[in-house]
Amino acid sequence: MSHSTTPSLASGSSGPSTHIATPVPTERICTDQHALYCFDVLVAHFEGREPMDPPFQNKDEKYALFVTWNTTAHLRSNKKPALRGCIGNFTPMKLADGLREYALVSALEDHRFSPIKASEIPHLSCNVSLLTPMTPISSPLDWTPGRHGIHISFTHPSTLRPLSATYLPEICTDQGWTREETVLSAIQKAGYRQKIVVGDVVWQSLKVKIYGSEKATTTWESYTKWPKGTGGKLKKGKK
């Protein structure tokens, strides 16, 4: 199990800087237990039972959050586990409720992928990201890869439909993208399929916000060894 944190929205030494900072928490707000709880929620779904009571102290505190599932059954070109589902909510909600909801939504309702099956669980790892508040930036490239997540929004120039998309802080570096490539990919993710050129009408219309995150990661193996887990076998349930 591992942790990573983005305690501040202040940029690093390389590239453009925002000079925007958020308070650095004195204690971790995101821990292994949050990711382990998501595993239990997913296992409980397939076993046809209620998940365990939240094992963390901050269950009633409100956070914007994302839950991400990755799988070792498929690997990316860089040999890292492939994305299997990632959905969250920028509206702060009670942590216990949010994790219980999005552990399943990200596993079963990410329309980029087929729903996760019970047979896939031994290959999964789970990331929980708790987000700091979003801060607007003046330029789409005024952020630091690996430190900032980005949220873009714009209006489709033809249909006038509002479009938006986000990438968590780790996505840019995990994929090996530049800032420009990340923003262009986010535009496509938002649903705009036409070619984009930096500086064109769509690019200039972008409204971009950045945010930080604190993240915890765990694996199926760690869940099976966790004293509160259900062991190494997935019991057959009602679903």
Residue pairs with C-beta under 8 A, 6 or more apart in sequence:
1 32
1 35
1 216
1 217
1 218
1 219
1 222
2 216
2 217
3 28
3 30
3 31
3 32
3 214
3 215
3 216
3 217
4 170
4 214
4 215
4 217
5 28
5 30
5 213
5 214
5 215
6 132
6 147
6 148
6 149
6 169
6 212
6 213
6 214
6 215
7 22
7 24
7 25
7 212
7 214
8 21
8 22
8 24
8 147
8 212
9 18
9 20
9 21
9 22
9 132
9 135
9 147
9 148
9 210
9 211
9 212
10 17
10 18
10 19
10 20
10 21
11 17
11 18
11 19
11 142
11 143
11 144
11 147
11 148
12 144
12 147
14 144
15 141
15 144
15 145
15 179
16 139
16 141
16 142
16 143
17 142
17 144
18 135
18 137
18 142
18 143
18 148
18 210
20 135
20 137
20 210
22 132
22 133
22 135
22 212
25 214
28 214
29 58
29 61
29 63
29 130
29 214
30 128
30 129
30 130
30 214
30 215
30 216
31 56
31 216
32 216
32 218
32 222
33 55
33 56
34 56
34 95
34 99
34 128
34 130
34 216
35 126
35 127
35 128
35 216
35 217
35 218
36 55
36 218
36 222
36 223
36 226
36 228
36 229
37 51
37 52
37 54
37 55
37 56
37 99
37 100
37 103
38 67
38 99
38 103
38 126
38 128
39 103
39 124
39 126
39 218
39 220
39 223
39 229
40 51
40 52
40 223
40 228
40 229
40 230
41 51
41 99
41 100
41 103
41 104
42 103
42 104
42 107
42 116
42 121
42 124
43 51
43 121
43 223
43 230
43 234
44 50
44 51
44 52
45 104
45 108
45 239
46 118
46 121
46 234
46 237
46 239
47 230
47 234
47 235
47 236
47 237
47 239
48 237
48 238
48 239
49 237
51 100
52 228
54 95
54 96
54 99
55 228
56 95
56 96
58 95
59 94
59 95
59 96
60 94
60 95
60 96
61 94
61 95
62 92
62 93
62 94
62 95
63 92
63 93
63 95
63 98
63 130
63 131
64 88
64 89
64 90
64 91
64 92
64 93
64 130
64 131
64 133
64 211
65 88
65 89
65 93
65 95
65 98
65 99
65 102
65 128
65 129
65 130
65 131
66 86
66 87
66 88
66 89
66 102
66 106
66 127
66 128
66 129
66 131
66 168
66 213
67 86
67 87
67 88
67 99
67 102
67 103
67 105
67 106
67 107
67 126
67 127
67 128
67 129
68 83
68 85
68 86
68 106
68 126
68 127
68 128
68 129
68 168
69 83
69 84
69 85
69 86
69 106
69 107
69 116
69 124
69 125
69 126
69 127
70 80
70 81
70 82
70 83
70 84
70 124
70 125
70 126
70 127
71 81
71 82
71 84
71 120
71 123
71 124
71 125
72 81
72 123
72 125
73 82
73 120
73 123
74 81
74 82
75 81
75 82
76 82
78 174
78 176
80 174
81 125
83 113
84 107
84 113
84 116
84 120
84 124
85 106
85 107
85 108
85 110
85 112
85 113
85 116
86 106
86 110
86 168
87 102
87 105
87 106
87 109
87 110
88 102
88 106
88 129
88 131
89 98
89 102
90 131
90 134
90 151
90 166
95 130
99 128
103 126
107 115
107 116
108 115
108 116
109 115
116 124
118 234
121 220
121 234
122 220
122 234
123 220
124 219
124 220
125 217
125 218
125 219
125 220
126 217
126 218
126 219
127 215
127 216
127 217
128 215
128 216
128 217
129 168
129 213
129 214
129 215
130 213
130 214
130 215
131 149
131 211
131 212
131 213
132 211
132 212
132 213
132 214
133 211
134 151
134 209
134 210
134 211
135 209
135 210
135 211
136 207
136 208
136 209
137 143
137 208
137 209
137 210
139 208
140 152
140 179
140 183
140 203
140 206
140 208
141 179
141 180
141 183
142 208
143 150
143 179
143 208
143 210
145 172
145 173
145 177
145 178
145 179
145 182
146 169
146 170
146 172
146 173
147 169
147 212
148 169
148 210
148 211
148 212
149 166
149 167
149 168
149 169
149 171
149 210
149 211
149 212
149 213
150 166
150 167
150 182
150 183
150 186
150 208
150 209
150 210
151 164
151 165
151 166
151 208
151 209
151 210
151 211
152 164
152 165
152 166
152 183
152 186
152 187
152 190
152 206
152 207
152 208
153 162
153 163
153 164
153 190
153 206
153 207
154 162
154 163
154 164
154 187
154 190
154 192
154 202
154 205
154 206
154 207
155 161
155 162
155 163
155 205
156 162
156 163
156 191
156 192
157 201
157 202
157 205
163 190
163 191
163 192
164 190
165 186
165 187
165 189
165 190
165 191
166 186
167 182
167 185
167 186
167 189
168 213
169 211
169 212
169 213
170 215
171 177
171 182
172 178
172 179
172 182
175 182
177 185
180 198
183 206
183 208
184 196
184 198
187 196
187 202
187 206
188 196
192 202
194 202
196 202
196 203
197 203
223 229
224 230
224 231
224 232
